[in-house]
Amino acid sequence: MSTLLELQLRVSACVLDADDRGIVDEIVATPFAGASRRLGVYVHGYRARLFEVLGNDFPGTRALAGDAEFARLCHACIEAHPSTQFNLRWYGSVLAGFLRGQTPWQERPALGAMAELEWRLGLAFDAVDEHVVDVTEMASIAADAWPGLRLCLQGSLQRQSLQWNVSAVRRAVDHDESVPALQAWDPARHWVAWRKGVTVHHRCMEDDEAAALDAVERDATFAQVCERLCEWHAIDAVAMRAAMLLRRWIEDHWVSALLTTSTP
């Protein structure tokens, strides 16, 4: 006779790998369902729930793959990567890596790119609420403090380098529009997602904006950001471009704090 814990562990193992491991002999049959059928309810239900989660979190990947192929890749992922957490919210973190490393889907790199993009959209939505800097705070910065100004960025900000127009595909899916044909981008484009209020937005950035944001993420001062922008703009236009970018970032709720040398 097995202990309750032993039975629970054996049932769990059976559900995860669909092997009854002899446990079916210890399951009580009923007039309405045999032991194998009763066990099968859990084996099927586990996979059906994970498939439902992936379908909800990756509609763009489904649109690219097609319903039948999406079902096939999801079930393959589920078998290769059993859930390791109690919270299903985090299960989809494995999908992009699975698609990039598993035949035949690794031969379709846009699928992995789309899965990563969609996972990042979810991370942007779930990010912790933080203080949002507004233009009034920006206007209050003293002129002599601007060169040493540093920005703290919102945790909702997500970035990705895209070699395919998967952002346009996902946008079409979100708006229930016709999905555009896949298009390769060379060079790759800089993509960013963020949450403003309760809505997640995303877009591609120009090279100079991406470089400026790189500098901000490395804790650069406003003066150092301007130096970086000199690679794209004349010296007399750099300060204006940097100020325009900063204003846009603030209006889009990217910035959580403005730090000057006098900031406590």
Buried (B, 14 or more C-beta within 10 A) or exposed (E): EEEEEEBEEBBBBBBBEEEBEEBBEBBEEEEEEEBEEBBBEEBEEBBEBBBEBBBEBBBBBBBBBEEEBBBBBBBBBBEEBBBEEEEBEBBBBBBBBBBBEBEEBEEBBBBBBBBBBBBBBBBBBEBEEBEBBEEEBBEEBEEEBBEBBBBBBBBBBBBBEBBBBBBBBBBBBEEEEEBEEBEEEEEEBBBBBBBBEEEBBBEBBEEBBBBBBBBBEEEBBBEBBBBBBEEBBEEEEBBEBBBEBBEEBBBBBBBBBBBBEEEE
